[in-house]
């Protein structure tokens, strides 16, 4: 439904350009804004929430991932550059409850793309994810950190 709303917004922006008989970017942007206002006023017609909320969620997920990427790169670099290699590698289980496979895939990709962690396996019932971490000081804090960063934002993007 999000793509349908986006398509309607583009159609309204193009109709705005035809009405003004000006085919340039500023007229399109003004038409897009007017189209978004019209969609906002008609939001009760659509069964799902307004598409801009999901777009905001995707941008928020991108910023959370970049933040986690920078933090994990720094922590891995600190561990590697120590004169004495003092790491505690380990495997822990993360309990997940997602409705779709793409949510589970996105979470596993985000975890694996951050340095120092990699998803080893997902249980057959798709309720557990086994994660290897390069350095685990506290398993509960690692689980809580993943739940509060990635899982929370993925649910914000995917759920209506």
C-alpha positions as CSV (number, residue, x, y, z in Angstrom):
1,X,0.0,0.0,0.0
2,X,3.0,2.3,0.6
3,X,3.9,2.1,-3.1
4,X,0.4,3.0,-4.1
5,X,0.5,6.1,-1.9
6,X,3.8,7.1,-3.3
7,X,2.5,6.6,-6.9
8,X,-0.5,8.8,-6.1
9,X,1.8,11.5,-4.7
10,X,3.9,11.4,-7.9
11,X,0.8,11.5,-10.1
12,X,-0.5,14.6,-8.1
13,X,2.9,16.3,-8.5
14,X,2.8,15.7,-12.3
15,X,-0.8,16.9,-12.5
16,X,0.3,20.0,-10.6
17,X,3.0,20.6,-13.3
18,X,0.4,20.2,-16.1
19,X,-1.9,22.7,-14.3
20,X,0.8,25.3,-14.2
21,X,2.2,24.3,-17.6
22,X,5.7,24.5,-16.2
23,X,7.9,21.4,-16.3
24,X,10.8,22.1,-14.0
25,X,12.0,20.8,-10.6
26,X,10.7,23.5,-8.4
27,X,7.2,23.1,-9.7
28,X,7.4,19.4,-9.3
29,X,8.6,19.8,-5.7
30,X,5.7,22.2,-4.9
31,X,3.3,19.7,-6.5
32,X,4.8,16.9,-4.5
33,X,4.3,18.9,-1.3
34,X,0.7,19.8,-2.3
35,X,0.1,16.1,-3.2
36,X,1.4,15.0,0.2
37,X,-0.9,17.4,2.0
38,X,-3.8,16.0,0.0
39,X,-2.7,12.4,0.9
40,X,-2.4,13.5,4.6
41,X,-6.0,14.9,4.5
42,X,-7.2,11.7,2.9
43,X,-5.2,9.3,5.1
44,X,-8.3,7.7,6.6
45,X,-9.1,6.2,3.2
46,X,-5.9,4.1,3.2
47,X,-5.8,0.9,5.3
48,X,-2.2,1.3,6.1
49,X,-0.4,4.3,7.7
50,X,1.0,7.1,5.6
51,X,4.1,6.2,3.6
52,X,6.2,9.0,5.0
53,X,6.2,7.3,8.4
54,X,7.7,4.1,6.9
55,X,10.3,6.3,5.0
56,X,11.2,7.9,8.3
57,X,11.6,4.5,9.8
58,X,13.9,3.3,7.0
59,X,16.1,6.5,7.4
60,X,16.1,5.9,11.2
61,X,17.2,2.3,10.6
62,X,20.0,3.5,8.3
63,X,21.3,6.0,10.9
64,X,21.1,3.3,13.7
65,X,23.1,0.9,11.5
66,X,25.7,3.6,10.7
67,X,26.0,4.4,14.4
68,X,26.4,0.8,15.4
69,X,28.9,0.3,12.5
70,X,31.1,3.1,13.8
71,X,30.9,2.0,17.4
72,X,31.7,-1.6,16.6
73,X,34.5,-0.6,14.2
74,X,36.1,1.4,17.0
75,X,35.7,-1.3,19.6
76,X,37.2,-4.0,17.3
77,X,40.1,-1.6,16.4
78,X,40.7,-1.0,20.1
79,X,40.8,-4.8,20.7
80,X,43.2,-5.4,17.8
81,X,45.6,-2.6,18.6
82,X,46.1,-3.7,22.3
83,X,49.5,-5.1,22.9
84,X,48.0,-8.2,24.6
85,X,45.1,-9.9,22.9
86,X,42.5,-10.0,25.6
87,X,39.3,-11.2,24.1
88,X,36.4,-13.4,25.3
89,X,34.8,-14.9,22.2
90,X,31.5,-16.6,22.6
91,X,28.2,-17.7,21.1
92,X,24.9,-16.6,22.5
93,X,21.2,-17.1,21.6
94,X,19.0,-14.2,20.7
95,X,15.2,-14.9,20.9
96,X,13.3,-13.2,18.0
97,X,9.6,-13.0,17.2
98,X,9.2,-11.8,13.7
99,X,6.2,-12.4,11.4
100,X,8.1,-12.5,8.1
101,X,11.3,-13.9,6.7
102,X,12.6,-10.6,5.4
103,X,12.5,-9.1,9.0
104,X,14.6,-12.0,10.2
105,X,16.9,-11.7,7.2
106,X,17.4,-8.0,7.7
107,X,18.2,-8.5,11.4
108,X,20.7,-11.2,10.6
109,X,22.3,-9.0,7.9
110,X,22.6,-6.0,10.1
111,X,24.2,-8.1,12.9
112,X,26.6,-9.8,10.5
113,X,27.6,-6.5,8.9
114,X,28.7,-5.0,12.1
115,X,32.3,-6.0,12.9
116,X,32.8,-8.4,15.7
117,X,29.5,-10.3,15.4
118,X,28.2,-12.8,12.9
119,X,25.0,-14.8,12.8
120,X,25.9,-18.5,12.8
121,X,22.4,-20.1,12.5
122,X,18.7,-19.6,12.8
123,X,16.6,-22.3,14.4
124,X,14.1,-24.2,12.3
125,X,11.1,-22.5,14.0
126,X,12.7,-19.1,13.4
127,X,12.5,-18.1,17.0
128,X,16.2,-18.3,17.9
129,X,19.2,-16.8,16.3
130,X,22.7,-18.0,17.3
131,X,25.3,-15.2,17.2
132,X,29.1,-15.4,17.5
133,X,30.7,-12.4,19.1
134,X,34.4,-11.6,19.0
135,X,34.3,-10.2,22.6
136,X,31.6,-10.8,25.1
137,X,31.9,-9.2,28.4
138,X,28.2,-9.7,29.4
139,X,25.9,-11.8,27.4
140,X,22.7,-10.2,28.7
141,X,23.9,-6.7,27.8
142,X,24.8,-7.9,24.3
143,X,21.3,-9.3,23.9
144,X,19.7,-6.2,25.3
145,X,21.8,-4.0,23.0
146,X,20.7,-5.8,19.9
147,X,17.1,-5.8,21.0
148,X,17.1,-2.1,21.7
149,X,19.0,-1.1,18.6
150,X,18.2,-3.3,15.6
151,X,15.1,-5.2,16.6
152,X,13.2,-2.2,17.8
153,X,13.9,-0.2,14.6
154,X,13.2,-3.1,12.3
155,X,9.7,-3.5,13.9
156,X,9.2,0.3,13.5
157,X,9.8,-0.1,9.8
158,X,7.9,-3.3,9.1
159,X,4.8,-3.1,11.3
160,X,1.8,-1.0,10.4
